[in-house]
């Protein structure tokens, strides 16, 4: 899979074929999980990302439905999105997320320059 957050929100399978993420709530769920990149995301954070200040009483059950739909949209067996009592975690491999690739290239590029780690350019 490939996920793009920089520029347009994009999801592609391993062959580069775009995957349609069906509903706005499923896209919001995926986006908030991707922004945390392979780290746990609390229930409250996900609820706020999807519903804002108007979280319905049925949010917890509804989130389970959104996760099930998202799994179908991603055509995943179910192990990529983990649901725990504390919240959610999306397993994202190193090269799957464009933000992670960008950060890696940025750090690699900065490492090749004669700049100190403080971010200030050294005087020559």
N, C-alpha and C positions, 0 to 999 in steps of 0.2 A: 504494500500500500504506500501511497504518497499523499501527504497532507500539505496543503498550502494555505498559510495564514497571511503571508506577505502579499499585498496586492489583493487579488480576488480570492475568495474562499474556494478552495479546490480539493476534491478528493478523487484520487485515481487508484485503480487496481495496479498490480505488479506489471502489467503490460502497457500501462499508461492510458487505459480506457477510463474516461470520467465516470464516477459513480454519483448517482443522484441521491442526495439525502432528502427524503420526502417532505418533511414538515419543518416549518420555521422553528418549532420547539426542539426537534431532533438536531437541527443545525446549531442551535444555541447550546444544547447539551454537548455536542461534539466540540464546538469551539471552546467552551469553558474547560473541558477536559484537555484539549490540545494545548491551551495556554499554560496549563500547569505541567505539561509534558512529562508523563510517566510518574507523576507525584499524586498522592491522595488529594481529593477535593471533597470538602465537607458537604453534607446534605444541604445546609443553609446556603452555602455559596452557589450550589447548583440551582436551588429553588429561586434564589434572587436573580440569577442569570436568566432563568426561563420566564418567571412571572413578575419580576420586579417587586414592588411593594404589595401587590395584590395576590399573595400566595393563597390558593384555595385550600380548603380543609382536606381535600382528597389528593393533595400534592404528592405524598409518598407513594400511593398506589399508582398515580398517574406517571410518576417518574419511572417506575418499573415497566410500564407500558412503553414509554419513550425509549428506554434502554433496549427493550425487546425489538422495537421497530428499527432502532439504530443498528443493532446487530444484524438484522435482515438487510438493511440498506448497505452495510459494509460487507455483507455475505461472509460473516465471521461465524466460527463454530461456537463462540460464547466465551472464550478465555481471554480475549483482548480487553473487554470491559469487565472489570471486577466490581461487584457491589458488596460493600461491607457494612457493618453497623455504623461505622464512622462516616461513610460516604462512598465515593467512587474513585476508581483508578483506571486510566486507559493505558494499556501497555503500548508504548511507542518505541520502535527501534531507532537506532542512531540516525540512519539516513532517511527515515520516513517523513520527518517534519522539516519544512523549509527553514523555519526559524533556527532550528538546531544546526542545520548545514551552514546557514549564514553566519551564525556565531562562531562556528568552528573555522570557517574561512577567514573571518575577521581576525580572530586571535592568531591564526597561522600567518596571516599577512602582517600583522603588527609585530610578530616575533622576528620577522625577517628584516625589519627596519632597525636603525640604530637609535631608537627612542627608548628612554627609560620607562619603566613600568608605571611611573606617575602620570603618564599621558602627556607630559611636556616634551617638546622637541629639544634634543640636545644641541648645544652650540658647537659649532666646528671652527 
